[in-house]
């Protein structure tokens, strides 16, 4: 038996957690997804399957771990049903109502624990990322094939709450084409395609990421989302009206891409917008051909081209 099992502290905490779950029947309400995610995070503190396997049959600890596993699995099933409902809504073309409604509900739901505030603050990921991950269900990408140069930044997804901020503030219409430069697994283009009538294009140098993004778009019937496996310095940018960068590259690579965006703006009969998140924002903001939109409360910066 492991030292953790022998330690009564974790066992007492687990018993209390199970008691709290079983006494709160409202936790099973479809609206309590945020609290279920919080509880599942607390279950992660225990390696329940391993502990159950190590406990002697017939001992009280084995029954405790079995009970915890059953509750954990039931909570995961409850959330999976919600994710299935949202996926089906996206397939029907009702993604905006389904996704934005649940985003609003989850953000306004009172957290089960006071320390759950950490999921809302800063640039970390939160409950919305968990929900959207369950909805999009990206296939695990194959082994990376692209060789990144020192000025290319390893992929990190934009937190979902910032993607919804981007969608809200840009007010995309059917005539818009949002181009995500360094789209990774495609979270930004996929959510834009699901929540708006605009077209969304992801440009990503890693082919395995593009394959996963395309598969997700196909499964969700998102015909207005497409993905290109190409270096942003060489990709066709001519259709884009809005460009998004979550600091996918820096240095000379970023300079070349910004020059290409400037050329795109100069050739266009309408202004283009460049939206940023992360460390690339001050560099983009220093471009003389861009004007920063009045700041709102949020993390996304939006710049408009000027002649």
C-alpha positions in Angstrom: 0.0 0.0 0.0 1.4 3.4 -0.9 2.4 6.0 1.6 -0.5 8.2 0.3 -3.0 5.5 1.1 -1.5 5.0 4.5 -1.7 8.7 5.2 -5.2 9.4 6.7 -5.2 13.1 5.6 -5.8 12.4 1.9 -8.4 9.8 2.7 -10.3 12.1 5.0 -10.3 14.8 2.3 -11.5 12.3 -0.3 -14.3 11.2 2.0 -15.4 14.8 2.6 -15.3 15.5 -1.2 -17.5 12.5 -1.9 -19.9 13.6 0.8 -20.1 17.1 -0.6 -20.8 15.7 -4.1 -23.5 13.3 -2.9 -25.3 15.8 -0.8 -25.4 18.4 -3.6 -27.9 17.0 -6.1 -28.0 20.3 -8.0 -24.4 19.5 -9.2 -26.0 17.2 -11.7 -28.0 20.0 -13.3 -26.9 20.6 -16.9 -26.1 24.3 -15.9 -23.5 23.3 -13.3 -20.8 22.4 -15.8 -18.3 24.8 -14.3 -18.7 23.2 -10.8 -18.4 19.7 -12.3 -15.1 20.7 -14.0 -13.9 22.1 -10.6 -14.8 18.8 -8.9 -13.1 16.8 -11.6 -10.0 18.9 -11.1 -10.1 18.0 -7.4 -10.3 14.3 -8.3 -7.2 14.7 -10.3 -5.3 15.2 -7.1 -5.8 11.5 -6.5 -4.6 8.7 -8.9 -7.8 6.9 -8.2 -7.4 4.0 -10.6 -3.9 3.3 -9.3 -5.0 3.6 -5.7 -8.0 1.3 -6.2 -5.7 -1.3 -7.9 -3.3 -1.2 -4.9 -6.0 -1.4 -2.2 -6.7 -4.9 -0.8 -10.1 -6.3 -1.8 -12.7 -5.9 0.9 -10.9 -3.1 2.7 -12.7 0.1 3.3 -10.2 2.0 1.2 -11.1 -0.1 -1.8 -14.8 0.7 -1.4 -13.9 4.4 -1.0 -11.8 4.5 -4.2 -14.5 2.6 -6.1 -17.1 5.0 -5.0 -14.9 8.0 -6.1 -14.2 6.4 -9.5 -18.0 5.9 -10.1 -18.7 9.5 -9.2 -15.9 10.8 -11.3 -17.0 8.8 -14.3 -20.6 9.9 -13.8 -19.6 13.6 -13.7 -17.5 13.2 -16.9 -20.5 11.5 -18.6 -22.8 14.4 -17.6 -20.4 16.9 -19.1 -19.9 14.8 -22.3 -23.6 14.9 -22.9 -23.5 18.7 -22.8 -20.5 18.7 -25.2 -22.4 16.4 -27.5 -25.4 18.8 -27.5 -23.1 21.7 -28.5 -21.4 19.7 -31.2 -24.8 18.8 -32.7 -25.8 22.5 -32.6 -22.7 23.4 -34.5 -23.4 20.7 -37.1 -26.8 22.2 -37.6 -25.4 25.7 -38.1 -26.5 27.0 -34.7 -23.0 27.1 -33.2 -23.2 30.8 -32.3 -26.2 30.4 -30.1 -25.0 27.2 -28.5 -21.4 28.3 -27.8 -22.0 31.9 -26.8 -24.9 30.9 -24.6 -22.8 28.4 -22.7 -19.9 30.7 -22.5 -22.1 33.3 -20.9 -23.6 30.8 -18.5 -20.2 29.4 -17.5 -18.6 32.8 -16.9 -21.5 33.9 -14.8 -21.9 30.7 -12.7 -20.8 31.2 -9.1 -17.8 29.0 -8.4 -18.1 26.1 -6.0 -14.9 27.0 -4.3 -13.4 30.4 -3.5 -10.0 29.4 -4.9 -11.6 28.7 -8.2 -11.1 32.4 -8.9 -7.7 31.4 -10.3 -9.4 30.0 -13.4 -10.7 33.5 -14.3 -7.6 35.7 -13.7 -4.6 36.4 -15.8 -3.7 34.7 -19.1 -4.1 31.1 -17.9 -6.7 28.7 -19.2 -10.1 28.3 -17.5 -13.4 26.4 -17.6 -14.2 27.6 -21.1 -11.1 25.9 -22.4 -12.2 22.7 -20.9 -15.6 23.0 -22.4 -14.4 23.9 -25.9 -11.8 21.1 -25.8 -14.7 18.7 -25.1 -16.7 20.2 -28.0 -14.0 20.3 -30.6 -12.3 17.0 -29.6 -9.1 17.5 -31.6 -7.6 14.3 -32.9 -4.1 13.9 -31.4 -1.7 15.3 -34.0 0.9 13.0 -35.5 4.6 13.5 -34.8 5.7 17.0 -35.8 7.3 17.3 -39.2 8.1 21.0 -39.5 11.5 22.3 -38.4 11.0 25.5 -36.5 13.6 28.2 -36.8 14.8 30.0 -33.6 12.4 32.9 -34.4 9.3 30.7 -34.6 7.4 30.2 -31.3 6.2 26.8 -30.3 2.4 26.5 -30.5 0.3 27.6 -27.6 -3.5 27.9 -28.0 -5.2 31.2 -27.4 -7.4 31.0 -24.2 -11.0 30.6 -25.3 -12.3 33.6 -23.4 -10.0 35.7 -25.5 -11.2 34.1 -28.7 -14.8 35.0 -27.7 -13.6 38.6 -27.0 -12.0 38.7 -30.5 -15.3 37.5 -32.0 -17.4 40.0 -30.0 -15.2 43.0 -30.7 -14.5 42.4 -34.4 -18.2 42.0 -35.3 -17.4 39.8 -38.2 -19.8 39.7 -41.1 -20.2 37.3 -44.0 -17.9 39.4 -46.2 -15.0 39.1 -43.8 -12.2 36.6 -43.9 -10.3 36.1 -40.7 -6.8 34.7 -41.2 -5.0 33.2 -38.2 -1.3 33.3 -38.7 0.2 30.4 -36.8 -3.1 28.7 -36.2 -1.8 25.5 -34.5 -4.7 23.1 -34.0 -7.1 25.7 -35.3 -9.1 26.8 -32.3 -9.5 30.4 -33.4 -10.6 29.7 -37.0 -12.9 26.9 -35.8 -14.7 29.0 -33.2 -14.9 32.0 -35.6 -16.5 29.7 -38.3 -18.9 28.2 -35.7 -20.0 31.5 -34.2 -20.1 33.9 -37.3 -20.9 33.9 -41.0 -17.3 34.9 -41.8 -14.8 32.7 -43.5 -11.9 31.7 -41.3 -8.5 30.5 -42.6 -5.7 29.0 -40.5 -2.2 29.2 -41.8 0.1 26.8 -39.9 3.6 25.5 -40.7 3.1 22.2 -39.0 1.3 19.8 -41.3 0.2 17.5 -38.5 -1.7 20.3 -36.7 -3.3 21.2 -40.0 -4.5 17.6 -40.5 -6.1 17.7 -37.0 -7.8 21.0 -37.6 -9.2 19.9 -41.0 -10.6 16.8 -39.4 -12.3 18.8 -36.7 -13.8 21.2 -39.3 -15.1 18.3 -41.3 -16.7 16.5 -38.4 -18.5 19.7 -37.4 -19.6 20.6 -40.9 -17.8 23.9 -40.8 -17.4 24.6 -44.5 -16.4 28.2 -43.8 -13.2 27.1 -42.0 -10.1 26.0 -44.0 -6.5 25.4 -43.1 -3.3 25.7 -45.1 0.0 24.0 -44.2 2.5 26.8 -45.2 5.0 29.3 -43.9 3.2 32.6 -43.2 6.0 34.4 -45.1 4.9 32.6 -48.2 1.2 32.0 -47.8 -1.5 33.8 -49.9 -2.9 36.6 -47.7 -4.9 38.4 -50.4 -8.3 37.3 -49.2 -7.9 38.3 -45.6 -9.7 41.3 -44.1 -8.8 40.5 -40.5 -5.6 38.9 -39.4 -4.8 37.4 -36.0 -1.5 36.7 -34.3 -0.9 35.1 -30.9 2.9 35.8 -31.2 3.6 32.9 -33.5 7.0 34.3 -34.4 9.3 37.2 -33.6 12.4 39.0 -35.0 12.9 38.9 -38.7 10.1 36.5 -39.4 7.6 38.8 -37.7 9.1 41.8 -39.7 8.6 40.0 -43.0 5.0 39.0 -42.2 4.2 42.6 -41.1 5.6 43.9 -44.3 3.4 41.5 -46.2 0.4 42.6 -44.3 1.2 46.2 -45.0 1.4 45.4 -48.7 -2.0 43.6 -48.4 -3.5 46.8 -46.8 -2.0 49.1 -49.5 -3.5 46.9 -52.3 -6.9 46.7 -50.6 -9.8 49.0 -51.3 -11.0 48.7 -47.7 -9.1 48.8 -44.5 -7.8 45.6 -42.9 -7.6 44.9 -39.2 -4.7 43.2 -37.4 -5.6 41.6 -34.0 -2.9 40.5 -31.5 -2.5 38.8 -28.2 0.8 38.3 -26.3 4.3 39.8 -26.6 4.0 40.6 -30.3 1.5 43.4 -29.6 3.9 46.3 -28.9 5.8 45.5 -32.1 2.6 45.4 -34.2 1.5 48.6 -32.5 4.7 50.4 -33.5 3.8 50.0 -37.2 3.2 53.5 -38.7 0.5 52.1 -41.1 -1.6 50.8 -38.2 -3.9 52.7 -35.8 -4.8 51.1 -32.4 -8.6 50.9 -31.8 -9.7 52.5 -28.5 -8.9 49.9 -25.8 -11.7 48.0 -24.1 -11.4 45.9 -21.0 -9.8 42.7 -22.3 -6.6 41.2 -23.6 -7.0 41.4 -27.4 -5.5 44.4 -29.2 -7.1 45.5 -32.5 -5.3 47.7 -35.1 -6.8 49.2 -38.3 -4.8 50.0 -41.4 -4.5 53.6 -42.6 -3.5 54.8 -46.0 
